[in-house]
Amino acid sequence: MKVKICGITTLADAFLAAEAGADYIGVVVEIKFSPRCLSVEQAKVIAKDRLIGSDSFFNWDACQIKRAVKELHPKAIQLQGQESLLS
């Protein structure tokens, strides 16, 4: 079994989750209704240490997702809205 802790908002929390044994760290990227929402720039602070296991997106278009993935290099992404990856 693998464990992912999502909703990480700081680098310190990412390290704490990793030290506690999490296999993956998740961030919520620009989902405005989430209290754990990060901008791509904020997520990059955590991503620079290659801690991100997945990013969550809500109703982004394919171009936005591709740009964020290129910057953050997540191992997986989670689509939470009505995204279409056809563009």
C-alpha positions in Angstrom: 0.0 0.0 0.0 1.2 3.5 -0.9 0.2 6.6 1.2 -0.3 10.1 -0.3 -0.8 13.1 2.0 -2.5 15.8 0.0 -3.2 19.5 0.7 0.4 20.3 1.6 0.9 24.1 1.7 4.4 24.5 3.0 7.8 23.0 2.4 8.1 22.3 6.1 4.9 20.3 6.0 6.1 18.4 2.9 9.3 17.4 4.8 7.3 16.4 7.9 4.9 14.3 5.8 7.9 12.6 4.1 9.6 12.0 7.4 6.4 10.4 8.7 6.5 7.9 5.9 4.3 9.3 3.1 5.1 7.9 -0.3 3.7 10.8 -2.1 3.0 14.5 -1.3 0.0 16.2 -3.0 -0.7 19.9 -3.5 -3.9 21.6 -4.6 -3.1 24.0 -7.4 -5.3 27.1 -7.9 -8.6 25.5 -6.8 -9.9 28.8 -5.3 -12.6 27.2 -3.2 -10.0 25.1 -1.3 -8.4 26.5 1.8 -5.2 24.6 0.8 -5.0 26.2 -2.6 -1.5 27.1 -3.9 -0.5 29.0 -7.0 1.8 27.3 -9.4 4.6 29.6 -8.1 3.9 28.5 -4.5 3.8 24.9 -5.5 7.2 25.3 -7.2 8.8 25.9 -3.8 7.8 22.4 -2.8 8.4 20.9 -6.3 12.0 22.1 -6.4 12.8 19.4 -3.8 11.0 16.8 -5.9 8.5 16.1 -3.2 5.3 16.4 -5.2 3.6 13.1 -5.9 0.5 14.6 -7.4 -1.2 17.9 -8.2 -4.9 18.5 -8.1 -6.6 20.7 -10.8 -10.2 21.8 -11.1 -11.6 22.8 -14.5 -8.3 23.7 -16.1 -7.9 23.4 -19.9 -5.2 21.1 -21.3 -2.8 24.0 -22.0 -2.9 25.2 -18.4 -2.3 21.6 -17.1 0.6 21.0 -19.5 2.3 24.2 -18.4 1.9 23.4 -14.7 3.1 19.8 -15.2 6.1 21.1 -17.1 7.0 23.4 -14.2 6.2 21.1 -11.3 7.1 17.6 -12.6 4.5 15.7 -10.6 4.5 11.9 -10.7 0.7 12.0 -11.3 -2.1 14.6 -11.6 -5.7 14.5 -10.3 -8.4 16.1 -12.3 -11.3 17.2 -10.1 -13.6 19.0 -12.5 -14.7 18.7 -16.1 -11.3 18.9 -17.8 -10.8 17.9 -21.3 -7.3 16.8 -22.3 -8.2 16.9 -26.0 -6.8 20.4 -26.7 
